Amino acid sequence: MKSLALVLFGVLLASCSPPQSTNTGVYMLVDTSGTYRDEIQKAQQIIRYTLSRLDATDTFAVARVDTGSFSEKDIVAKMTFDDRPSTVNRQKRLFAEQVETFVNEAQSSAYTDITGGLLQAVEYLNEKHPGEKTVLIFSDLKEDLQDGYIRDIDFDLDGFDIIALNVTKLRSDNVDPREYLTRLEQWQTKVEKSGGKWRVINDLDGLEGLL
Amino acid sequence: MNFLLGITPSPVLSALLWIVLVVTALYFARPTVHQFILAAGEALHKMFRTGSLSVAHAERALAERNRQVLLAAGREAKERIVEREFDRINETVRKDLSSFSALHRSLSESINRIEKDHSQAVEVPPDPPGWVKAVSAVAELDSKDNRLGVGSVLADIHKSLIKAHKEAMAAYHEASGKRHALLRKMRPDWRQIQQTLGKVGKNVDSLLGRSVTIDRHMQEYEDIVKDEDRAVSILSSSSLVYFFVSALVMAVAIGGATINFSLIARPMAEMVGGTSLAGGFRTADIAALVIIMVEISMGLFLMESLRITRLFPVIGALPDKMRVRMIWITFTILFLLASVEAGLAFMREVLLQDELATSALLRGDIDIAANGEYMWITTAAQMGMGFILPFALTFVAIPLETFVHSLRTVVGLLAIGVLRSVSLLLRLLGKGFRNLGKLLTHIYDLPLFIPLWWAARDHNNENSDLTEARL
């Protein structure tokens, strides 16, 4: 009888134990530097697609990549969706509006600080404690730091999925494709060395596997 | 192996030597080995036979118990039916006999009226014509006295006679008219009497019909009480039919409950959250399921309070006042839950539309979001379903009761079948082991055919010598 009570108590405890978080956290970096500013409409499409895939209690943030991206000021829109479906719908519509405003008003920046943006993304997502952490980098991955900016920092990307989107080829890449390949390889090495998973999606019609 | 074949210089010789040695050893061990094999076979046979007998005994006990359960259930069901039939008869008698005095009075009044009218309608014979005597008197006077002026007198008499005749005819017509009017007045009374008698006849026929039904049920009840096989057989087959029919209805009810669940699970997320989990399941799903279960429970209690089902004897045994209170309480809770479900069904549609609009916005299809002209039809249908399904699920109590009662019999029958099969299997195994023992002794003798043949030959020779010696 005693053992039965113990087993029942154990089952009760197990059922009351805090569940593991199953939500998703997505942080999207949108490159606005130079000519890549023209690609921003595609970024809006991806943001909308991501919004449609996210659900209650998920977290989503969109930040621009400019001269110094390691800053909260660069976050264009951020939202942790509510538990109730009706509120989630309202939040998604509001998010879409904020992104629309950003797309219409975004200015081209002189430098490109992708590493700073990635650091900001990691910090933000770690703070939110989602079950799955994904960073989307909408950029050509060509980093161009202003003098004085130090970005030679070790990351801890354990548990992170880093997905590079729409990595366009630059004019110089066309002349020497090795530059493009080297750039991709460098980023992959950097991410995987830090414990993250690296993926590249250039075909924006095939976003099904994004999340 | 090499060692075995190396005991002599020639391997063949070694092999032969070994064969001879082994056969000799087997031959000498034969009686003991035979005894052992047969004893083992017999022991296993007895063991399985005992097991088989034990299982058969259990099967018989279970069959007897099943029979008693079946008879008890049948007895109870028949008692209920007969009780209900008597209730109906009581109701008919109470309803009709209570108004019998009024009916009798109505009939008496009708008959009195008819008698009165009939007596008034008797035809009065017209007065005998007086003028015949007067004319003959006048005629006699005229002939006797030879008086003149008789003609004028006759004319006067004639005139008077015509007048009297007219008056008599008028009186006669008037009297006939009155009689016809009286006869006409009788017609509704006749009809009323006919209708009343028809109604009485119908009620009597109904009572007779019910008495025949009661006789039939009583006969069946007597068969059950007498523990007759025919009654058990009928009850058993009925129980199986009830089981399958109630299972079918229950399956339909489960389908209804599933639809009900899908109607309210989604909007429940608005109340308890869409992602919180309890015991590995979504809290919204659990909440929806709880609502449906509460509805089914309320339905069960309602049916019990109405004495339609008898799953909970405590409710059936409650005082009538308390029972009626319980009916109203359960019905009110059921009504409130049905209203909540209708509201949730409406909320579901609103959420769906909201979600579709958001998806359309995110896809960039602004026009699609506004296309909802006929959506009120689905909304109304969902609300209607949300309101009706809880009440429909109330009636699950009836097949559930039948299912539970028939399940005892069906499980009993299945258990009897299993026990019978096990008993047969054990008996077969027992027989098999006994025969296997015999077979093994024969297999043992196979390599010993030479010494056995030799021994048989010697035995035959000895027998023939003895026979010759006797002769």
Boltz contact constraints between the chains, C-beta under 6 A:
constraints:
  - contact:
      token1: [A, 15]
      token2: [B, 279]
      max_distance: 6.0
  - contact:
      token1: [A, 19]
      token2: [B, 277]
      max_distance: 6.0
  - contact:
      token1: [A, 48]
      token2: [B, 362]
      max_distance: 6.0
  - contact:
      token1: [A, 51]
      token2: [B, 362]
      max_distance: 6.0
  - contact:
      token1: [A, 52]
      token2: [B, 362]
      max_distance: 6.0
  - contact:
      token1: [A, 56]
      token2: [B, 274]
      max_distance: 6.0
  - contact:
      token1: [A, 56]
      token2: [B, 275]
      max_distance: 6.0
  - contact:
      token1: [A, 57]
      token2: [B, 275]
      max_distance: 6.0
  - contact:
      token1: [A, 83]
      token2: [B, 273]
      max_distance: 6.0
  - contact:
      token1: [A, 83]
      token2: [B, 274]
      max_distance: 6.0
  - contact:
      token1: [A, 83]
      token2: [B, 275]
      max_distance: 6.0
  - contact:
      token1: [A, 84]
      token2: [B, 270]
      max_distance: 6.0
  - contact:
      token1: [A, 85]
      token2: [B, 269]
      max_distance: 6.0
  - contact:
      token1: [A, 85]
      token2: [B, 274]
      max_distance: 6.0
  - contact:
      token1: [A, 85]
      token2: [B, 351]
      max_distance: 6.0
  - contact:
      token1: [A, 89]
      token2: [B, 354]
      max_distance: 6.0
  - contact:
      token1: [A, 89]
      token2: [B, 355]
      max_distance: 6.0
  - contact:
      token1: [A, 89]
      token2: [B, 358]
      max_distance: 6.0
  - contact:
      token1: [A, 92]
      token2: [B, 358]
      max_distance: 6.0
  - contact:
      token1: [A, 93]
      token2: [B, 358]
      max_distance: 6.0
